[in-house]
Structures are given as structure tokens and as C-alpha cells.
Amino acid sequence: MEGTSFSVALGSNEAFSAFSRLSIAVLLTDPRQPDNPIIYVNDAFERMTGYSRAAAIGNNCRFLQGEGTDKRDVDAVRTAVAEGRDVSVDILNYRANGSPFVNRLIIAPIKGEDGTTMFFLGIQKELVESDRGADNQISTDNLRLIQRLVQRDLAMILSSLRAPSTDQTPVQLGREMEALPRRLETLQTVYEEMRQARRVSDKRDTIDLGALLARVSAAIVHNHGRAGLRFAQSIETVEVTLDRATRIALIVSETLQNAFEHAFGHEDFGRIELNLTRLTGGGMRIMIGDDGRGLAGNEEWPSTTHAGGRLVRNLLEGLDAKLNVVRGAAGVVVLIDVPVELDD
């Protein structure tokens, strides 16, 4: 994917820590819609600006500007967006209550396979006294690290939101965007696990996939579990690189989410299972199964008619993984084999 082939240096626990505590504001805008409106903001954006998601989404970012905002900073942002390139400025913005703050803003395009800009990613941090002087470059470098990580990983996700057909309506796209917070939370969990791994050893550039998947599944069970639905997991310790951990975590999140939402309909009982196993010949196998109502005779999974299905297919290609869907006597079993060395 154009614009996302760069490597990411994993040298800053401080950057991971800042992102994982949600002290860094993240927003997305859609330049294909009139006036490039905001389509997503995280919790940190709400806390930093005082504007709710409802107030921000659908509006251009200029509502943060005010009487004291330097026109040169505004022009720098406007020009970079028009040219589809990165820009970084320290700009005076205003909160919902009218109070000013200096916003260190990085904007970067997220491009599709054809090189066109699908979305713009905004990374924001309020500048405080400790960010000035000798610490200024450290602060900027940390934001750049976060930008590269999120830009790369969001490109994988957001490229799947656009349907292959050109007649996708804003309503359809809006529905696809509803799952974006969960996907961003999965990315955040990956970054938190990397921070934890590097806290244990500064030379460690791998993640315990087992621990990561346990956290991902726990979040889904917490949000979507209900009385009568049993969840069981058997997870071995497997060390993988950050890129592979990100892809696998997103695949498992999409598959588990689909099982909880669709496997049982309105039934209040059933079983969902997650297993992660080392393969004797190298690599790993992930199994996600349920004993629900199963797939219809002509139904395929993952389906390219939905963003989640397209995302899973794209992520699998990046792993060179093999997916098998088994229709059992009851329910569905998804098997994912990742043919890689576990210690690479």
C-alpha cells in the first residue's frame, strides 16, 4: 500500500506510554466529503478540547481556531492538506469553553492502493511547559513515532472500509465507521503490549501474542458477552513481531466480534472458543469456534460485502496465512494457520 512501506523504530517507551494512556488526541477526516469533515475522534480529543464527539464529527477542524490563531499556521495546514502531504505546526486553538491552548498538531494522509488520499490522520498534543526547551525535540519525536505507527496500521483498516463499488452511500460508510473505535482500541492494546515488552527488556522487539489475544478477547467478552453465552480459551505463549501481532490481533478481534454478534441470533445460550497453538512444523494455528446457528448454505465468510470481511482478507494476505471455515453439525469453526517461524 502506497505510503505505508516505511519501517517503524521501536525505541521509545515514552511514546507508547503516552498513546496507551490516551493522552494523545487522535482524529480522522474524510477529504472525499465536502469540506473534509471529522469522522472520528478519540476520548483524549474530547478531554483536550471540551468538544464531544457529537459536536466534532461532521465538522471541519477549523472550529478549533479563534481570534488569536496565526493565519500562517492555518495556511500551512490548508496547503499541506490540498497537496496531500504531512505537516506539523504548533497552533493556537480554543476549547469549547473559550480558553486557548497551544496545540502541537501533526497531520498525515492515509493513502489507498492507487495513491489517492482516503483520509487524513491528525495527532494532537497540548503543549505544556515541560514540552519546551531541551525536551521539545523529544516531544516531537514521540508524536512522530505515534503518527507512523497509527498511520501504518490505520491504512490497513481504513482501506477496507471503502467498498469495491463506487456507489457506497454516506449512510453505508457511516455504518462501517461505527466499528472503528473497537479497531482503534485493538491497536492501542497492541501498543500497550509492546510497551510492556520493552519495559521488560530494551532489546525485545517482539510481543507475546498469547497475552495480547487474551486482552483482546477479554475486551470483546466484556462488551458483548451476555448471560448464557460461555467463552473458553486455551492460549499458548508465542512471540511474534509487532507487525504480525497487529494483523493477528485485528483478525481475531473481527472474528470474535462476528461470532458474538451473529452466531446465536437472539438465543441466550451457547459457547464460543478461542485457541492459540504452536504447530510442530513451525508457525501457529488459531481456532475460533462456536456452536451457534451456523452459516446459510450460500453464505461465505469472510464476506467482501462487509468492511470486516474485507479487512480480514487483507490482513491474511499480509501474513501469508491460510484460513479454513468448517461448517460443523452446530456452528462454525474458523482455523487460521500462520506459516512463520515463531522466533523471527
Residue pairs with C-beta under 8 A, 6 or more apart in sequence:
1 111
1 112
1 113
1 155
1 156
1 159
2 111
2 112
2 113
2 114
2 115
3 109
3 110
3 111
3 115
3 151
3 155
4 111
4 151
4 152
4 155
4 156
6 148
6 152
8 145
8 148
8 149
8 152
8 242
9 145
10 194
10 198
10 205
10 242
11 145
12 141
12 142
12 145
13 195
13 198
13 199
14 138
14 142
15 141
15 142
15 143
15 145
15 146
16 191
16 192
16 194
16 195
16 198
17 195
18 24
18 125
18 142
18 146
19 146
19 149
19 150
19 188
19 191
20 188
20 191
20 192
20 195
22 42
22 43
22 44
22 188
23 44
23 125
24 44
24 123
24 124
24 125
24 143
24 146
25 41
25 42
25 44
25 45
25 48
25 49
25 122
25 123
25 124
25 125
26 40
26 41
26 42
26 44
26 45
26 121
26 122
26 123
26 124
26 150
26 184
27 38
27 40
27 41
27 42
27 45
27 56
27 61
27 121
27 122
27 124
28 38
28 39
28 40
28 119
28 120
28 121
28 122
28 154
28 158
28 180
29 36
29 37
29 38
29 39
29 60
29 61
29 119
29 120
29 122
30 36
30 37
30 39
30 118
30 119
31 81
31 117
31 119
31 120
32 118
33 39
33 170
35 60
36 60
36 81
36 120
37 57
37 58
37 59
37 60
38 56
38 57
38 58
38 59
38 60
38 61
39 57
39 119
39 177
40 57
40 177
40 180
40 181
40 184
41 51
41 53
41 56
41 57
42 181
42 184
45 51
45 56
45 124
46 52
46 53
46 56
48 95
48 101
48 103
48 124
48 126
49 56
49 64
49 93
49 95
49 96
50 95
50 96
50 97
51 63
51 95
51 96
55 96
56 63
61 122
62 74
64 93
64 94
64 103
65 74
65 91
65 93
65 94
66 92
66 93
66 94
66 98
66 100
68 92
68 100
69 91
69 92
69 93
69 94
70 91
70 92
73 89
73 90
73 91
73 92
74 91
76 87
76 89
77 87
77 89
77 91
77 105
77 107
79 87
80 86
80 87
80 107
81 87
81 107
81 120
84 109
84 111
84 117
85 109
86 106
86 107
86 108
86 109
87 106
87 107
88 104
88 105
88 106
88 107
88 140
88 143
88 144
89 104
89 105
90 102
90 103
90 104
90 105
90 127
91 102
91 103
91 105
92 100
92 101
92 102
92 103
93 100
93 101
93 102
93 103
94 100
94 101
95 101
101 126
101 127
102 126
102 127
103 124
103 125
103 126
103 127
104 124
104 125
104 126
104 127
104 131
104 139
104 140
104 143
105 122
105 123
105 124
106 122
106 123
106 124
106 143
106 144
106 147
107 120
107 121
107 122
107 123
108 120
108 121
108 123
108 147
108 151
109 117
109 119
109 120
109 121
110 117
110 118
110 119
110 120
110 121
110 151
110 154
110 155
110 158
111 117
111 118
111 155
112 118
112 159
112 162
113 159
118 158
118 159
118 162
119 154
119 158
121 147
121 150
121 151
121 154
123 143
123 146
123 147
123 150
125 131
125 139
125 143
127 139
131 139
149 191
150 187
153 187
153 190
153 246
154 184
154 187
156 246
156 247
156 250
156 311
156 314
156 315
156 318
157 180
157 183
157 250
157 311
159 314
160 307
160 308
160 310
160 311
160 314
161 173
161 176
161 177
161 307
162 168
162 173
163 172
163 305
163 307
164 304
176 306
176 307
179 257
179 307
179 308
182 223
182 253
182 257
183 250
183 253
185 219
186 216
186 219
186 249
186 250
186 253
187 246
187 250
189 212
189 215
189 216
189 219
189 249
190 207
190 212
190 242
190 245
190 246
190 249
193 207
193 208
193 211
193 212
193 215
193 245
194 207
194 242
194 245
197 204
197 206
197 207
197 208
198 204
198 205
205 241
205 242
206 239
206 240
206 241
206 242
207 239
207 240
207 241
207 242
207 245
208 237
208 238
208 239
209 238
209 239
209 240
209 244
209 245
209 248
209 249
209 276
209 284
210 235
210 236
210 237
210 238
210 276
211 237
212 245
212 249
213 233
213 235
213 248
213 249
213 252
213 274
213 276
213 286
214 233
214 235
216 249
216 252
216 253
216 256
217 231
217 233
217 252
217 256
217 274
220 253
220 256
220 257
220 260
221 231
221 260
224 257
224 260
224 261
225 231
225 260
226 268
227 268
228 267
228 268
228 269
228 270
229 260
229 264
229 268
229 269
229 270
229 271
229 272
230 270
230 271
230 272
231 271
231 272
231 273
231 274
232 271
232 272
232 273
232 274
233 273
233 274
233 275
234 274
234 275
234 276
234 277
235 274
235 275
235 276
236 276
236 277
236 278
238 276
238 278
238 284
238 342
239 342
239 343
240 248
240 340
240 342
241 344
243 318
244 319
244 338
244 340
247 315
247 318
247 319
248 286
248 315
248 319
248 338
250 311
250 315
251 286
251 312
251 315
251 316
251 336
252 274
252 286
252 288
254 302
254 308
254 311
254 312
255 288
255 312
255 334
256 272
256 274
256 288
257 308
258 301
258 308
259 272
259 288
259 290
259 292
259 332
260 272
262 292
263 270
263 272
263 290
263 292
263 293
263 331
263 332
264 270
264 290
264 292
264 293
265 292
265 293
267 292
267 293
270 290
270 291
270 292
270 331
271 290
271 291
272 288
272 289
272 290
273 287
273 288
273 289
273 290
274 286
274 287
274 288
275 285
275 286
275 287
275 288
276 284
276 285
276 286
277 284
277 285
277 286
277 287
278 284
278 342
279 285
279 337
282 339
282 340
282 341
282 342
283 337
283 338
283 339
283 340
283 341
283 342
284 337
284 338
284 340
284 342
285 335
285 336
285 337
285 338
286 335
286 336
286 338
287 333
287 334
287 335
287 336
288 333
288 334
288 336
289 328
289 331
289 332
289 333
289 334
290 331
290 332
291 328
291 330
291 331
292 330
292 331
292 332
293 331
294 327
294 328
294 330
294 331
294 332
295 301
295 325
295 327
295 332
300 325
301 309
301 325
301 332
301 334
302 308
302 309
302 310
302 312
302 313
302 323
303 309
304 310
304 313
312 323
316 322
316 323
316 336
319 338
319 340
320 338
320 339
320 340
321 336
321 337
321 338
321 339
322 336
322 337
322 339
323 334
323 335
323 336
323 337
324 334
324 335
324 337
325 332
325 333
325 334
325 335
326 332
326 333
326 334
326 335
